[in-house]
């Protein structure tokens, strides 16, 4: 009779409440599949009673019940392995914490296990308190609509870091659980917590296995981090090299045209025209070199090599496209709070848009002006260029996906990326376009 009452009034409610807690962690209601929940509670209670009947010691019993929970989450609820493992761990941790809380409270009053279950009233009180802890925790999770998936990182690299921390925490809890057995066994009978050599060996083997998993996860996370760093630092340089190659091809094409023109003058005996043509080229070259020297001096203030490389490549592109480029960089802190990869996105897209916009202008009207500085209140970057004026009614739409000024309709993502990065780091972006001049200004509060 006692067995039946304990099974109906304690074991089944315990399994049902632990299931409720595990589901509530993912904002699932236990009543969504109440038939499966009831089956779960009844079936899972059977191994628990069987292990108690066989007098299996506490630690192995907990581990076996953990496996039972995981298997039932896998096959009864059809959850994936990671979610099943996590939910099983949550249920077992809730059980251990509730048991520990009950023991600690009664031990603090100098009441130990033999006395705790000495009378029917105390037994009912303890079991009610034990189950009440589950009900309170489940209620809090459901009221708050807690969903642990909101806390889980979406990034692949951060997921491995999360798993690394999670496994490390589990191992720490096992070590703590192993050591607290020394204290609890002195104040309670061996039927509650039994610290035998067999159970000690099982726990230690599990701790060793978790340590191996930690090493493997750390190695994977380290390799992913190294690859990410290489990718993020290598991409800007590859982009710069591509721009430089484009500029070189453009310069080569222009030089071929000049050589052809000079050769034509000489073949027809127009020496004076050839001389005049060469002098014009020299004059343009000297003027361009002076502008390049001025811009190159501005690059000396750039501390980030990836940013410096990008700007150098854009200078060469501007030179090849006959765009007058002026740069005034007065700050030594070029948005250092922004990751290099994101900063390259901002600069690259703004420069590409400016270069493309100037292509609609006559060569003598093409210009790009860059100013990168700071004041007492802010750090700012301003890029101004000639080109078609953006209508005022379109200014609010340029940061929306799909908006583009290209005639073929391609693109439309560059400014979306710029706005996304700026917002992510708490910055502001302002656009002004009038009288054939468009200006983008990005600013961040000074730190």
C-alpha positions in Angstrom: 0.0 0.0 0.0 2.8 2.4 0.9 4.5 1.7 -2.4 1.4 2.5 -4.4 0.7 5.7 -2.5 4.3 6.8 -2.9 4.2 6.0 -6.6 1.0 7.9 -7.2 1.5 10.8 -4.8 5.2 11.4 -5.0 6.9 9.7 -7.9 4.4 10.6 -10.7 4.0 14.3 -9.5 7.8 14.5 -9.2 8.4 13.3 -12.8 5.5 15.5 -14.1 6.9 18.6 -12.4 10.4 18.0 -13.5 9.1 17.6 -17.1 7.2 20.9 -16.6 10.4 22.6 -15.6 12.4 21.2 -18.5 9.8 22.2 -21.0 9.3 25.7 -19.4 13.0 26.4 -20.0 12.1 26.5 -23.7 8.8 28.3 -23.2 6.8 25.1 -23.8 3.7 24.2 -21.9 3.4 20.7 -20.4 -0.3 20.8 -21.4 0.4 21.2 -25.1 0.9 17.4 -25.2 -0.7 16.4 -22.0 -1.1 12.8 -23.0 2.6 12.5 -23.8 3.3 14.3 -20.5 1.2 11.9 -18.5 2.8 8.9 -20.2 6.2 10.4 -19.5 5.5 10.9 -15.8 4.2 7.4 -15.3 6.8 5.6 -17.3 9.8 7.6 -16.0 8.6 6.9 -12.4 9.0 3.2 -12.8 12.8 3.1 -13.2 13.2 5.4 -10.2 11.2 3.0 -8.0 13.1 0.0 -9.4 16.5 1.6 -8.7 15.3 2.4 -5.1 14.1 -1.2 -4.7 17.5 -2.5 -5.8 19.1 -0.2 -3.3 21.3 1.5 -6.0 23.5 4.1 -4.4 22.7 7.8 -4.9 25.2 8.9 -7.6 24.7 6.0 -10.0 21.0 6.3 -9.5 21.1 10.0 -10.5 23.2 9.3 -13.6 20.9 6.4 -14.6 17.8 8.6 -14.2 19.5 11.3 -16.2 20.0 8.8 -19.1 16.3 7.8 -18.7 15.2 11.4 -19.0 17.3 12.0 -22.1 16.1 8.9 -23.8 12.5 9.8 -23.2 13.0 13.3 -24.5 14.6 11.8 -27.6 12.0 9.2 -28.4 8.8 10.4 -26.8 9.0 14.1 -27.5 11.2 13.7 -30.6 13.6 16.5 -29.6 17.1 16.6 -31.0 20.0 15.2 -29.0 21.4 18.6 -27.8 18.0 19.8 -26.6 17.2 16.4 -25.0 20.6 16.4 -23.1 20.0 20.0 -21.9 16.4 19.3 -20.8 17.5 16.1 -19.0 20.3 18.0 -17.3 17.8 20.7 -16.2 15.4 18.1 -14.7 18.2 16.3 -12.8 19.7 19.6 -11.6 16.3 20.7 -10.3 15.9 17.4 -8.5 19.4 17.6 -6.8 18.9 21.3 -5.9 15.5 20.6 -4.3 16.9 17.6 -2.4 19.9 19.5 -1.2 17.7 22.5 -0.1 15.5 20.2 2.0 18.5 18.5 3.6 20.3 21.8 4.3 17.3 23.3 5.9 16.6 20.3 8.2 20.3 19.8 8.9 20.5 23.5 10.0 18.0 22.6 12.7 20.0 19.6 13.7 17.4 17.3 12.2 19.0 14.5 10.1 17.7 11.9 7.8 16.7 9.3 10.4 14.6 11.9 12.2 13.3 13.6 9.0 11.3 10.5 8.0 10.6 9.2 11.5 6.9 10.2 11.5 4.1 10.2 8.9 3.6 14.0 9.4 7.2 14.8 8.8 7.4 12.6 5.8 4.4 14.3 4.3 5.8 17.7 5.1 9.2 17.0 3.6 7.7 15.5 0.4 5.3 18.5 0.1 8.1 20.9 0.5 10.2 18.9 -2.0 7.5 18.9 -4.6 6.5 22.5 -3.8 10.0 23.6 -4.9 9.4 22.2 -8.3 5.9 23.7 -8.6 7.2 27.2 -7.6 10.1 27.0 -10.1 7.9 25.8 -12.9 5.3 28.5 -12.1 8.0 31.2 -12.2 9.3 30.0 -15.5 5.9 29.9 -17.1 4.8 33.3 -15.8 7.9 35.0 -17.0 7.6 33.1 -20.4 11.3 32.2 -20.1 12.9 30.9 -23.2 16.5 29.9 -22.9 16.9 29.9 -26.7 16.9 33.7 -26.5 20.1 33.5 -24.4 21.8 31.0 -26.7 24.2 32.6 -29.1 23.3 32.4 -32.8 26.8 32.7 -34.0 28.6 29.4 -34.7 31.8 30.5 -32.9 29.8 31.6 -29.8 27.8 28.4 -29.8 31.0 26.4 -29.3 32.0 28.9 -26.6 28.6 28.4 -24.9 29.0 24.6 -25.1 32.5 24.9 -23.6 31.2 26.9 -20.7 28.2 24.6 -20.3 30.3 21.4 -20.2 32.8 23.1 -17.9 30.0 24.1 -15.5 28.6 20.5 -15.5 32.0 19.2 -14.7 32.4 21.7 -11.9 29.0 20.7 -10.5 30.0 17.0 -10.6 33.2 17.8 -8.7 31.3 19.8 -6.2 28.7 17.1 -6.0 31.4 14.5 -5.4 33.1 16.6 -2.6 29.8 17.5 -0.8 29.1 13.8 -0.4 31.8 13.7 2.2 29.9 16.2 4.3 26.4 14.9 3.7 27.3 11.3 4.4 28.4 12.2 8.0 25.0 13.6 8.8 22.7 11.3 6.9 22.3 7.6 6.5 23.9 5.8 3.6 20.5 5.1 2.1 20.2 8.8 1.2 23.7 9.4 -0.1 26.1 6.5 -0.4 29.7 7.3 -1.1 31.1 3.9 -2.1 34.3 3.2 -4.0 32.1 2.1 -6.9 30.1 5.3 -7.1 33.3 7.4 -6.6 34.9 5.7 -9.6 31.8 6.3 -11.8 31.8 10.0 -11.0 35.5 10.3 -11.6 35.2 8.5 -14.9 32.4 10.9 -15.9 34.5 13.9 -14.8 37.4 12.6 -16.9 35.1 12.1 -19.9 33.8 15.7 -19.6 37.4 17.0 -19.4 38.2 15.2 -22.7 35.1 16.8 -24.2 36.2 20.2 -22.9 39.6 19.8 -24.6 38.0 18.8 -27.9 35.6 21.7 -27.7 38.4 24.1 -26.9 40.4 22.9 -29.8 37.5 23.3 -32.2 36.7 26.8 -30.8 40.4 27.8 -31.0 40.6 26.7 -34.7 37.4 28.5 -35.6 38.6 31.6 -33.9 41.9 31.5 -35.7 40.1 30.9 -39.0 37.7 33.8 -38.3 40.6 36.2 -37.5 42.4 35.2 -40.6 39.3 35.7 -42.7 38.4 39.0 -41.1 42.0 40.3 -41.5 42.6 38.8 -44.9 39.4 39.9 -46.6 40.3 43.7 -46.4 43.7 43.1 -47.9 42.2 40.9 -50.7 39.7 43.6 -51.5 42.5 46.2 -51.5 44.6 44.1 -53.8 41.7 43.6 -56.2 41.2 47.4 -56.3 44.9 48.0 -56.9 44.9 45.5 -59.8 41.8 47.2 -61.2 43.6 50.6 -61.0 46.8 49.2 -62.6 44.8 47.8 -65.5 43.0 51.1 -66.0 46.4 53.0 -65.9 47.9 50.5 -68.3 44.9 51.0 -70.7 45.3 54.8 -70.5 49.1 54.6 -71.1 48.5 52.5 -74.2 46.1 55.1 -75.5 48.7 57.8 -74.9 51.4 55.8 -76.5 49.2 55.2 -79.5 48.4 58.9 -79.9 52.1 60.0 -79.6 53.1 57.3 -82.1 50.5 58.6 -84.5 51.8 62.2 -84.2 55.3 61.0 -84.8 54.4 58.8 -87.8 52.8 61.8 -89.5 55.6 64.1 -88.6 53.6 66.2 -86.2 56.5 66.6 -83.8 55.2 69.8 -82.2 51.9 68.3 -81.5 53.6 65.2 -80.0 55.7 67.5 -77.8 52.7 69.5 -76.7 50.8 66.3 -75.9 53.7 65.0 -73.8 54.0 68.3 -71.9 50.3 68.1 -71.0 50.7 64.6 -69.8 53.7 65.6 -67.7 51.7 68.5 -66.3 48.8 66.2 -65.3 51.2 63.7 -63.8 53.0 66.3 -61.7 49.7 67.7 -60.5 48.4 64.2 -59.7 51.6 63.4 -57.9 51.2 66.4 -55.7 47.7 65.4 -54.8 48.8 61.9 -54.2 51.6 63.1 -51.9 49.1 65.2 -49.9 46.8 62.2 -49.5 49.7 59.9 -48.7 50.7 62.2 -45.9 47.2 62.0 -44.5 47.6 58.2 -44.4 50.5 58.5 -42.0 47.9 59.2 -39.3 46.2 55.9 -39.9 47.2 53.3 -37.3 45.2 50.4 -38.6 47.1 48.7 -41.4 44.0 47.2 -43.0 42.4 50.7 -43.1 45.6 52.2 -44.5 45.8 49.5 -47.2 42.1 50.1 -48.2 42.5 53.8 -48.4 45.8 53.4 -50.4 44.0 51.2 -52.9 41.1 53.7 -53.2 43.6 56.4 -53.9 45.0 54.4 -56.8 41.5 53.8 -58.2 40.6 57.5 -57.9 43.9 58.3 -59.8 43.0 55.9 -62.5 39.5 57.2 -62.8 40.6 60.8 -62.9 38.9 61.6 -59.6 40.4 64.4 -57.5 40.8 62.9 -54.0 41.6 64.9 -50.9 41.9 63.4 -47.5 42.2 65.3 -44.2 42.7 62.9 -41.3 43.3 64.7 -38.0 42.3 62.1 -35.5 44.6 59.4 -34.1 41.7 57.3 -32.9 40.0 56.1 -36.1 36.9 54.5 -34.6 39.0 52.1 -32.6 35.8 50.8 -30.9 34.7 49.2 -34.2 36.2 45.9 -35.2 38.4 46.1 -38.2 36.2 43.9 -40.3 33.2 46.1 -39.7 35.2 49.3 -40.2 36.4 48.0 -43.6 32.7 47.4 -44.6 31.8 51.0 -43.8 34.8 52.6 -45.5 34.7 50.3 -48.5 31.0 50.7 -49.3 31.1 54.5 -48.8 34.1 54.9 -51.1 32.7 52.5 -53.7 29.5 54.5 -53.8 31.4 57.8 -54.0 33.6 56.5 -56.9 30.6 55.1 -58.7 28.6 58.4 -58.3 31.5 60.5 -59.7 31.6 58.4 -62.9 28.5 60.2 -64.1 30.4 63.5 -64.0 32.9 65.0 -66.5 36.5 64.2 -65.6 37.2 67.9 -64.6 34.2 67.8 -62.2 35.0 64.6 -60.4 36.1 64.9 -56.8 35.9 63.0 -53.5 36.7 64.7 -50.2 37.4 62.8 -47.0 37.5 64.3 -43.5 38.2 62.1 -40.5 38.4 63.9 -37.2 37.1 64.5 -33.7 35.7 67.1 -31.4 35.2 67.3 -27.7 31.8 65.5 -28.1 32.2 63.1 -31.0 34.4 61.3 -33.5 33.3 61.7 -37.1 34.0 60.5 -40.7 32.7 62.6 -43.6 32.9 61.5 -47.3 31.7 64.0 -49.9 31.6 63.5 -53.6 30.3 65.0 -56.8 27.7 63.2 -58.8 23.9 63.0 -59.3 21.8 64.6 -56.5 19.7 62.2 -54.5 16.1 63.5 -54.4 15.0 64.6 -50.9 12.1 62.2 -51.0 14.5 59.3 -51.6 17.0 60.1 -48.8 15.1 58.1 -46.3 15.0 55.1 -48.6 18.7 54.8 -49.5 19.4 52.7 -46.4 16.7 50.2 -47.3 17.6 46.9 -49.0 17.1 46.9 -52.7 17.5 50.7 -53.2 20.2 51.5 -55.8 21.1 54.2 -58.3 22.8 51.8 -60.7 21.2 51.8 -64.1 21.2 48.0 -64.3 19.4 47.8 -60.9 22.1 45.7 -59.3 23.4 46.3 -55.8 21.4 48.0 -53.1 23.1 46.4 -50.1 26.1 48.7 -49.6 24.4 51.4 -47.6 22.3 48.9 -45.8 25.5 47.4 -44.4 26.9 50.8 -43.6 23.7 51.7 -41.6 23.6 48.3 -39.9 27.2 48.6 -38.7 26.8 52.2 -37.6 23.7 51.3 -35.6 25.3 48.3 -34.0 28.0 50.4 -32.5 25.7 53.2 -31.4 26.6 55.7 -34.1 24.6 58.1 -36.2 24.7 58.6 -40.0 23.5 61.7 -41.8 23.1 62.3 -45.5 23.0 65.5 -47.4 22.6 65.7 -51.2 22.2 69.0 -53.1 23.6 70.9 -56.0 25.4 67.9 -57.4 27.2 67.1 -54.1 26.4 64.2 -51.8 27.8 64.0 -48.3 27.7 61.1 -45.8 28.7 61.8 -42.2 29.1 59.1 -39.6 29.6 60.1 -36.0 30.1 58.4 -32.6 30.1 60.0 -29.2 33.6 60.6 -27.9 34.8 58.3 -25.2 
